[in-house]
Amino acid sequence: MSTLVAKVETLAVDVSCSRDALCVTLSDGRVVSVPLVWFPRLAGASNRDRSDWELIGGGIGIHWEAIDEDISVASLLQPENFMRLPEKAWRQAVRRKPRG
């Protein structure tokens, strides 16, 4: 007898930006925080533009209309599979990553 396991996709439910980080609250309760330098358009945007976001695809991503930026939840959870980060930013992110 085989068992089918349904894969549940983690979705964004809330978004905020500080001076130097993008924080995304996920549907499973986790909060993912990544350096704003990973997203130059978002880093260069005004606070007003950063706060004007909308969820896309039911929460699989976030869109900022004024700066034409789209960020997927998947890219936040596994950035090495989706982004080419400047070497300095990548080293900083790896150092901050919790070991477990």
N, C-alpha and C positions, 0 to 999 in steps of 0.2 A: 504494500500500500504506500503510495506516495503522498506527501503533504505539500500543498501549495502555500508558500509564504508570500503574502502581499507586501510589496515594497512601499513603504510610506515615505513620501517626499517631504522634506523639511521645507517650510515656507516662511517667508518674512512676514511679520505682523506689525512691526514698528521700526522706525528709523530715526536716528538723531546723529548730529555731527557736533563735535567739539572743535576747538581750535586746531587740533592735530589728529583727530581720529574719527572714523566712521563707525557707528555702533548700530548693529541690527539685531533686534529681538526676533527670535525664531519661534515657530509654532510649538516646538517641544520644550520651550522655556529657556533655552540657552540664549546668551547674548554674545554675539561675535563682534569683536572690536579689532579694526585693522587701521594701520597708519593712513592718514589722508594722502600722503605723498604717493601712495600706490595709484591714485586717480588724479592726475594733474588738473583736469578740468574742474573737478570737485574741489580740490585744494585751492584753486585760484578763484573760486566763485565767492560771491558775497554770502553773508549769513542768511540773508533773505532767500537767495536762490537755493542754498543748501537745504533750507527748511521746506522748500516747495517741491516735495517729492510725491510720487504715487506708486503704488504697487502694480506690477504688471503680471499677467499670466496667473492671476489668483495668488500671487506672492512668490512666484519663482524668481522674480527680479524686482528691481527698483528703477524708476525712471525719473530724471530731472529734466523737464521740458526746456527751461530757460538756458541750460548749458548743454543740451543734447547728450546726456550721459545715461547709459544703461549699465547696471551692475547686477549680475546673477548671484543668487544665494550659493550656487555651486562653486562659483569662482572665489567666494569668501571662505568657503569651507575647505577647498583644495586649490589654493592659489597657484601652486606649482604646475597644475594641469591647464591653467587658463591664462596666466599672465606672464609677461616678461617684465620683471622688475629690475630697476637699476641695481647693480651689485650691492651698493651700500644699503639700500632699503631692504634688500633680501636678507643680508646678514643681520640687520637689526631685527627683522621679523623672526628669523630662526632663533635668535637668542631669547626672544620673548616667549616663544612657543612653549607651553607647559609640557614637561616630560611625564610620561605616564605609562 
